[in-house]
Amino acid sequence: MKDLTDMELLFLTREKATFLAAFYKDQVVGTIAVRPYDGRIVSLGNRYNLEETCEIIKCYVDKNLRKQGIGSSLFNEVERYCKEVGYKMMYLHTHKFLPGGLSFWQKKGFITILDECNEQATVHLEKGLVNNEL
């Protein structure tokens, strides 16, 4: 909830962070955000260089408008942004029970680095940004 109540501090004025939304008929129908990864996931240890790694979060598309390219458009814009600000690695986690979540990220080139097989069915993924040229 802090991500929403402190949006300005966490995304809008923070360096190397952004929050994007897609609109249809004056309604938000999709969102995605990026922020510096903070190393808080204990099970990942010290896997990432925190200066070069971002976390993709808050990716959501209205269930009635899925499979129409909204999520892909939002992700493409975030990926462009990540390259522009100099990130070299994108990290995210999802849950197997979310409809289409894991397959969406796999189609975008993310690879699974850890499947926790826990109650929340958490899967951790990453995607390298080896070419930071625009």
N, C-alpha and C positions, 0 to 999 in steps of 0.2 A: 504494500500500500504506500510505502514511503516514496516509491517511484512516481506515483501520481500526485501525492500531496506536496512533494518537494521538486516538482518537475523543472522549474526554472533553475534551481541550483544544480540538479543532477544532469540535466540535458541541454538546456537552452543557453546558459552562460558558462558551462564547463568546457574546458579545452578538450578537443578531440572527441566530442560527444554530440549527438543529435537525436531528434525524435521526429519522425515523419508520419503523416497521416494521409489517407486517400479519402476523398469525399465524393458522395453521390447524392444529388438532390439535397444539398445542405446538411447531410448526415455523414458522420465519420463511419466509413465502411471497412477501413483497414488501417493498421498501425505497424510500425517497426521502429526500433531504437538501437543505438549503438553508444557504448561508453567504454572507457578504458577498463580492462579486466583487472580486478583487484586481488586475485590470488586467494579468494576466500574458500574455494572448494578444496577441502582437506584431502579428499581422495585423489586429487590431481597433483598433489605435492608441489614441487617447484618446476613444473613442466614448462612454464611460459616465462619469457622475458616480458615483464609487466610494462615496459616502455613501448613495446612493439605489438602488444596483443590487445584486441578489443573483445567485447562481449556483445553479441547480438541478442536483444531481448524484446519483449512486448510485441512479437510478431503475431498479428491476429487479422483475420478477414471474416467479415460477416458471413455466417454459415449459408445464407441465401444467395451469396454472390461469389462463392468459391468456384475454382476451376475456370475463371474468366480472365486470369492474368494479373489480377490486382496484387497478390502476394509476390509474384515474380517481378512486377514493376517496382514495388517497394524495395524488394531485396536488391535488384539491379542498381537502384539509386544509392542504397546504403553501401553496397560493394564499391561503387565509384567513389563515394565519400571516403571510405576507409583507405583506399589507395591514395586519394588526394592528400589526406592528412598524415600519411606515412606508416600506417599499420602494416605489419608483415604477416600477421596471423589473426584469423577470426575464430573465436570460440563461442559455443552456445551449448545449452542443454535443453532437452525436450523430454517428453514422457510418452511412452508407447501407447497409452490410452487416449492420447489426443488424436482425433481423426485426421489422417493424412500428414501429421507433423513430421514424423521421421522420414517418410518417403519424400516429402517436399525438400527437406534439407539434403538428402542424398542426391536428389536430382540437381541440386545447385552445386554439387561437387564436394560437399562435406563428407568426411569419413568419421566413422565411429572410433573413438579412442578408449571409451570405457562404458560398458553396460553394467550398471550397478546391480541389476536384478533385485532391486529393493521393492518395498511396498508401493512406492510412487512410480516404479518402472522408469527410472531416470536413465537417460542415455546422453553421454557427453560426446560432442562432435567438434571437429575443427576443419578449417580450410586455410591453406597458406595463400598468401598474396605475394608470389615471387616476383611479379612484374608490377612495380609501383609507378610505372609511367602511364600517363593518361592518354 
